[in-house]
Amino acid sequence: MKIAIIGAGIAGSTAAIYLGKLGLDVTLFERGNSIVSGPPFCHLHAGGNLYREISDEACVTLLKESIELLRMYPQVIDYRPTVLAIPTVDNGEAKDLFKRLDILKEEYKKLVNEDSKNQVLGKVEDYYKVYTKEELKKLKEKKTVKKPKSFDEWMIPVAKNVDLNKIKDTLIMVQEYGLNIFRLSASAKMILDEMSNVKIKLNTTVSNIIEDESLKNFVIEFKNNELINEQRFDYIINAAGFRTGKIDDMLKVKAKRLVEFKSAYVSKWTDCDTIWPEVIFYGTRGTPQGMAQFTPYPNGHFQIHGMTEEITLFKNGLAKSCENSSQPKLEKKFVKKITQGWEKSDIENRTKSAINYIKQFIPSFKNVEVASKPLYGAQQIPGDEVSLRTADVCFESERYARCEIVKASSVLTMSDMIIKSLIELSILPSDVYKNRTQIFDKFQDREKLDSLSKEIAKQRDYPEELAMLINDKKLN
């Protein structure tokens, strides 16, 4: 039984690990020169609190999936909390969030009661904490600490540096952590390198797929170094990311989807020697007051999102499929950024716009430099709702699975559904299913992981700090 996975992002790589651990013959096709790249991610959405617009049910799903992902890849998580702040210009109120936070806290309690190993987001009672401005003013008088161990210690730099006149009365700190793409890439590579039954074909483009209905299999044509080859497979997993529609088109499958080009910006705050939590300043997506995201890394490096068309989003950066093709067509300028890189002037201008956007809330955020090119890519979103944040996999036929994850935390749910599909086809025995997190290596060689993560960051022309953690231990 041969399985082809097209695309070696977090979805394809995780599926390859999962299926490989079950002893299946897997070939992983990747058009790039390394695995787990693509659209930037930096946040483990353990509750989805960045997204006020999604449902409580979607937030609960993200909570469950994030806990599973954290248990699978514990050494790629940056254990620093996230602060939620509502600007004075925003229509929302902190009290509007409390009901959802309590729902998430209760759900977390249930998961911990079911399995004590699920307590990976700190103690249940410490899932979140509310701070008034009076409490922040008191924290402002305290000294920052090099290694914060409590919510209060993590909140000190926020109290000292955020302009509280720009923020409504209440701030919230929640146990949503960082998710490091370079460490995840390194971790997945280290696991896959040890698996002889998983073959990785880098720098390889799938050019055509022919379904052989009589033999119930597929012929995949692929190109590597201008050499064209073909191979038969019994089952195909389409994890091609924003190019997913191209594979659908090869198989004459119709599907609605969106593709959105997005970017995050990398800065270095030369005067900063303080460890920060992540800080989210809420806003309405796509407006001049869109959400700002301030994500810390070691040695004064910060990743910045601003959900406006001048920063993270782009005018005409959203494309949708049509009746003739399942593949949305991005404008050529975005495809050029993905395949050839950015113009230096564009990097400078948009990164500086991102820096200025953060300065409205953190006036001390000055003497800040452009640290590298942005983190960027195109994200697929199944259907036609741009705010969708939870999706997993769709089965267009019994031997063709299409991965449709929007957030990295959904990869285990996706893989689990594929396993059940393979059981139904008698490709896997019915007793093969286990708790999904138990089949993965829990801890890897830390020194090797650190070194490889930095190497991958450098190969992709990013500072090595982006592959490092500011806090590698659970908060309590």
SVG drawing of the C-alpha trace seen along z (x, -y; Angstrom):
<svg xmlns="http://www.w3.org/2000/svg" viewBox="-21 -59 45 64">
<polyline fill="none" stroke="black" stroke-width="0.4" points="0.0,0.0 1.6,-3.2 0.5,-6.6 1.4,-10.0 1.3,-13.2 1.6,-16.3 3.0,-19.2 5.4,-19.1 4.0,-22.0 2.9,-21.3 -0.1,-19.4 1.7,-17.1 4.7,-16.6 2.6,-15.7 0.5,-13.3 3.7,-11.7 5.0,-11.2 1.7,-9.8 1.2,-7.4 4.9,-6.5 4.7,-5.6 1.9,-3.2 4.3,-1.4 2.8,-2.6 4.8,-3.3 4.7,-7.1 6.2,-9.4 6.2,-13.1 6.4,-15.5 7.6,-19.1 8.3,-21.7 10.5,-23.7 13.9,-22.8 12.8,-22.1 9.7,-21.0 7.3,-23.0 7.6,-26.5 4.9,-28.6 2.6,-31.1 4.0,-32.3 2.6,-31.1 3.8,-32.1 0.9,-31.5 -0.6,-28.4 -4.3,-29.2 -5.1,-27.5 -8.6,-29.0 -8.6,-31.2 -8.7,-34.4 -7.2,-36.4 -10.4,-36.0 -13.5,-37.7 -15.4,-37.1 -15.4,-33.3 -17.9,-31.2 -17.4,-29.8 -17.5,-26.3 -14.6,-27.1 -12.6,-28.4 -13.2,-25.2 -12.1,-23.2 -8.9,-25.3 -8.3,-24.7 -8.5,-20.9 -6.4,-20.8 -3.8,-23.1 -3.4,-20.9 -2.9,-17.9 -0.3,-19.7 1.6,-20.9 1.7,-17.4 3.0,-16.2 5.7,-18.9 6.5,-20.1 9.9,-21.5 8.6,-23.9 6.4,-25.8 7.4,-29.2 5.8,-29.2 4.9,-32.8 1.4,-34.1 -0.6,-36.5 -2.1,-39.8 -5.4,-40.9 -6.0,-44.7 -8.9,-46.6 -8.0,-50.1 -10.2,-53.0 -11.1,-53.4 -12.5,-49.8 -16.2,-49.1 -15.6,-46.0 -15.4,-45.7 -13.3,-43.4 -16.5,-42.1 -17.6,-40.7 -14.7,-38.3 -15.3,-36.9 -18.1,-34.5 -16.0,-32.9 -12.9,-32.7 -15.0,-31.0 -16.3,-28.5 -12.7,-27.8 -11.6,-27.5 -14.3,-25.0 -13.5,-23.0 -9.9,-22.9 -10.9,-21.6 -12.8,-18.8 -9.9,-17.8 -7.5,-17.8 -10.0,-15.6 -10.1,-13.2 -6.3,-13.0 -4.0,-14.8 -1.4,-15.0 -3.6,-17.6 -2.6,-20.1 -0.2,-21.8 -1.5,-25.3 -0.7,-25.8 -3.1,-25.2 -6.8,-25.3 -7.5,-28.1 -4.7,-30.1 -5.9,-29.8 -6.5,-33.6 -6.3,-36.6 -7.9,-40.1 -6.0,-43.3 -7.5,-46.7 -5.6,-49.9 -5.1,-50.4 -3.4,-47.1 -1.3,-47.9 -0.2,-51.2 1.1,-49.3 2.9,-46.8 4.5,-49.7 6.5,-50.6 8.0,-47.2 11.3,-46.1 11.2,-43.8 12.6,-40.3 14.9,-38.3 12.9,-35.1 9.2,-35.8 7.5,-33.0 4.1,-34.5 1.4,-36.4 2.3,-39.5 6.0,-39.3 5.1,-38.8 2.7,-41.8 5.3,-44.3 6.8,-45.3 3.3,-45.8 2.4,-48.0 5.6,-50.0 5.4,-50.5 1.9,-50.4 0.1,-53.7 -2.8,-53.0 -4.6,-56.1 -5.0,-54.2 -6.5,-51.2 -9.8,-50.5 -10.0,-49.8 -9.2,-46.1 -6.4,-43.9 -6.5,-40.1 -3.6,-37.7 -4.3,-34.2 -2.3,-31.0 -1.9,-31.1 1.7,-30.4 4.0,-30.8 4.4,-28.2 7.8,-28.3 7.8,-27.4 11.6,-26.9 11.7,-24.6 8.7,-22.7 10.4,-22.3 13.5,-21.0 11.5,-18.6 9.6,-17.2 12.8,-16.7 14.5,-14.9 11.6,-12.5 11.2,-11.9 15.0,-11.4 14.8,-8.3 11.9,-6.7 13.0,-4.5 9.4,-3.9 8.9,-7.7 10.6,-9.0 10.9,-12.8 11.2,-14.3 12.3,-17.9 12.5,-20.4 9.9,-18.2 6.8,-19.4 3.7,-17.3 2.8,-18.0 -0.1,-15.6 -2.2,-12.9 -4.1,-10.2 -6.7,-8.1 -6.7,-4.5 -10.2,-3.4 -9.7,0.2 -6.8,0.7 -8.1,-1.7 -4.9,-3.7 -3.3,-6.9 -0.3,-7.6 1.5,-10.7 3.8,-12.5 6.5,-14.6 9.4,-16.7 12.8,-17.0 15.8,-18.8 14.0,-18.9 13.7,-15.1 10.1,-13.8 9.1,-10.6 6.0,-8.8 4.9,-6.5 1.7,-4.7 0.0,-5.3 -3.0,-3.7 -4.0,-6.8 -3.4,-10.5 -3.3,-13.2 -3.5,-16.7 -1.6,-19.0 -0.4,-21.5 -1.4,-24.6 -2.4,-27.5 -1.8,-25.4 -4.3,-22.8 -6.7,-23.7 -4.2,-22.7 -4.3,-19.1 -8.1,-19.3 -8.0,-20.4 -5.8,-17.5 -8.3,-15.2 -11.3,-17.1 -12.6,-17.9 -14.6,-21.1 -14.2,-22.9 -14.8,-26.5 -11.9,-28.1 -10.1,-31.4 -6.4,-32.1 -5.0,-35.1 -1.5,-36.5 -0.4,-37.7 2.8,-38.8 4.3,-39.5 7.3,-41.7 10.5,-41.2 12.1,-44.0 14.9,-44.4 14.3,-46.7 17.9,-47.7 17.1,-49.2 15.1,-46.2 16.6,-43.8 13.2,-42.8 11.3,-39.6 7.8,-40.3 4.6,-38.4 2.8,-38.5 0.4,-41.4 -2.7,-41.6 -4.4,-45.0 -7.9,-44.2 -9.3,-45.8 -11.6,-45.2 -9.9,-43.2 -9.1,-45.1 -9.8,-48.5 -7.2,-51.2 -7.7,-50.1 -7.1,-46.3 -5.7,-44.1 -2.1,-44.6 0.0,-41.6 3.3,-42.1 5.2,-38.7 8.5,-38.5 11.6,-36.6 15.1,-36.7 17.5,-39.6 15.0,-42.3 13.5,-40.7 9.7,-41.1 7.4,-39.8 4.6,-42.3 1.2,-41.8 -1.2,-44.6 -4.4,-43.5 -4.6,-46.4 -4.0,-46.5 -0.8,-48.6 0.8,-45.9 -0.3,-42.2 -3.1,-42.3 -2.8,-43.5 -5.2,-45.2 -6.5,-42.6 -4.5,-40.0 -7.6,-37.7 -8.5,-35.5 -11.3,-33.0 -11.9,-29.9 -14.2,-30.0 -16.4,-27.5 -13.6,-26.6 -11.0,-26.0 -10.7,-25.1 -7.4,-27.1 -7.8,-30.8 -5.6,-33.0 -3.5,-35.5 -2.3,-38.6 1.1,-38.1 2.8,-40.5 1.9,-38.2 3.1,-35.1 6.3,-36.9 6.8,-37.6 6.3,-34.0 8.6,-32.6 11.2,-35.3 11.2,-37.3 10.6,-40.9 12.0,-44.2 14.2,-45.8 12.1,-49.1 8.9,-47.1 10.5,-45.3 11.6,-48.7 8.4,-50.5 6.0,-47.9 8.1,-46.9 8.4,-50.6 4.6,-50.9 4.3,-47.9 6.7,-49.5 4.8,-52.8 1.5,-50.9 2.8,-49.3 4.3,-52.6 0.8,-54.1 0.3,-51.7 3.9,-51.3 5.5,-54.7 8.9,-53.4 9.0,-51.1 11.7,-53.2 15.3,-52.7 13.8,-49.8 15.4,-48.3 14.2,-46.2 15.7,-42.9 15.0,-40.8 12.6,-40.2 9.1,-39.5 7.6,-36.1 5.0,-35.7 3.0,-33.3 -0.5,-32.5 -3.0,-30.8 -5.8,-28.6 -9.3,-28.9 -11.9,-26.3 -15.3,-27.7 -16.0,-31.4 -15.8,-32.7 -12.5,-34.6 -12.9,-34.5 -12.9,-30.7 -10.3,-29.4 -11.2,-25.7 -11.0,-23.2 -9.4,-19.8 -9.9,-17.4 -12.3,-16.7 -12.7,-13.3 -13.7,-13.9 -13.4,-10.1 -12.6,-7.1 -8.9,-7.3 -8.4,-11.1 -8.1,-13.2 -7.7,-17.0 -6.2,-18.8 -7.9,-22.1 -6.3,-23.3 -6.3,-27.1 -4.5,-26.9 -1.6,-24.6 -3.3,-23.2 -5.8,-21.3 -3.1,-18.9 -3.8,-16.1 -7.6,-16.2 -6.9,-16.1 -4.5,-13.1 -6.9,-11.3 -9.7,-11.5 -7.3,-10.2 -6.4,-7.2 -10.1,-6.4 -10.6,-6.6 -7.7,-4.1 -9.3,-1.8 -12.6,-1.9 -10.7,-0.9 -9.0,2.0 -5.7,0.4 -5.1,0.3 -6.5,2.8 -9.3,1.6 -7.2,2.0 -4.4,-0.3 -6.0,-3.5 -4.3,-4.8 -4.4,-8.1 -2.8,-10.2 -0.3,-11.9 1.1,-8.6 2.7,-7.6 5.1,-10.5 8.5,-11.0 7.9,-13.2 11.4,-14.7 14.2,-15.0 17.9,-15.8 17.6,-19.4 21.0,-20.5 20.5,-19.0 17.0,-20.6 18.3,-24.0 21.2,-23.8 19.0,-22.6 16.3,-25.2 18.9,-28.0 20.3,-26.5 16.9,-26.4 16.3,-30.0 19.6,-31.1 19.0,-29.1 15.7,-31.0 17.5,-34.3 16.0,-35.0 17.8,-35.9 18.6,-32.9 16.7,-34.5 13.5,-33.6 14.4,-29.9 14.9,-30.4 12.6,-30.4 12.3,-33.2 10.8,-30.7 11.1,-26.9 9.4,-25.8 5.8,-25.6 4.7,-28.6 3.6,-26.5"/>
</svg>
